[in-house]
Amino acid sequence: MSTQLGTMEELPQSYRDAMAAASVGPLWPQMRNALPHGAPKPVTRSHLWSYAMLRPLVIEAGELTPVEKAERRVLFLADPGRGPGTMQATSTIYAGLQLLKPGETAPAHKHTPSAARIVVEGEGAYTVVDGEKLPMVAGDVILTPTGCWHDHGHSGTAPVIWLDALDLPLFMFLEGSYAVESPLQAPRNRPDTSEVEYATAGLAPRRNRSKRPDAAFPMMRYPWARTEAALRQMAAHHGGEAVELDYINPETGEHALHVLGFTALMLRPGETLKPALNSASALFHVVQGSGVSTVNGAVHHWSAKDTFSAPVFADIEHHNPNDAPAFLIRVHDTPLQEKLGYYEERALS
């Protein structure tokens, strides 16, 4: 049986003034906001960020502001449920499109939030993470985890743009967000571990386990070419099941980062997917193809390089009406929720 809770207006003004002076407040008028019955009531509103609309703004930012004045030249995605200027795409995910022009570099820094870069367009740029030089190719996912030095440069001839995804909102809420600056790193003269040590799924270098190196983030780059090939191979043998692959730590099998997870999704030609309701918020970035997704009744017609959001427990349906497959990368906060012990899925009604 539900109970009608009292309101602030029912309390005498003198009592409200006394509480304010004592820096306390009554829980009962806000109980249903803090603990709604049955399911959360997210502020996040599903939105589609059209790359065709954003790209000219990103390019113009490069003309208006030199990289020396910006350090990281980024246009962040603002959740319309929270209003303009909000550095959140969902409750836990910050995302932004970053531009690097030919010949530009950005100094190294490290910070408490963890990040990943999903390369959107261009070639010739690279990211250096703790001395490891990582080429940036469209569709690649490149990690810049918490506490790791990272900088970047561009030796190509055309602009390179990537989508940054960070757990920044969480660290801002914890009042634990900060960065430390440094000059450019000297990269090691060898290919990155995705090409040398972890080029084949299921295989890792043999090591004396008693002398095993820190395996928190052994692989920083997940090449898209291999991801797409694995999705296509999986689709050929999985019948009507959803074709999805998680990005994982190749040494431990855990999620690639502590807070944010990354999942590659292939939609077959003509396929419709309706995933279970779940407690994770998410961003979907389109690597290739086009289609339509309905999120809590909002209809998003998307194409390559677009990004759209989904709040917690969103009712989602993806449809690919085309004769070619579509490929998306889902960024989500499942790893955080699993660590907190409350990740949840609910059957569709």
Protein Blocks (a to p, Z undefined) as FASTA:
>chain_A
ZZddddfklpcfklmmmmmmnopacfklmmmmmmcghiacdfbdcddddfklmmmmmmmm
mmmpcfklnopacdddddfknoghiacfblmlccddddddehiacdddddfbdcddddfb
dchiacdeehiacdddehiacdddehiacddddfbfbdcddddddfklmmmmnopaccdd
dddddddddddfklmmmmpghiacdddfklcccfklmpfbdcfklmmmmmmmmmmmnoja
ccddddddfknopafbfkbccddddddehiacdddddfbdcddddfbdcddddeehiacd
ddehiacdddehiacddddfbfbdcddddddfklmmmmnopaccdddZZ
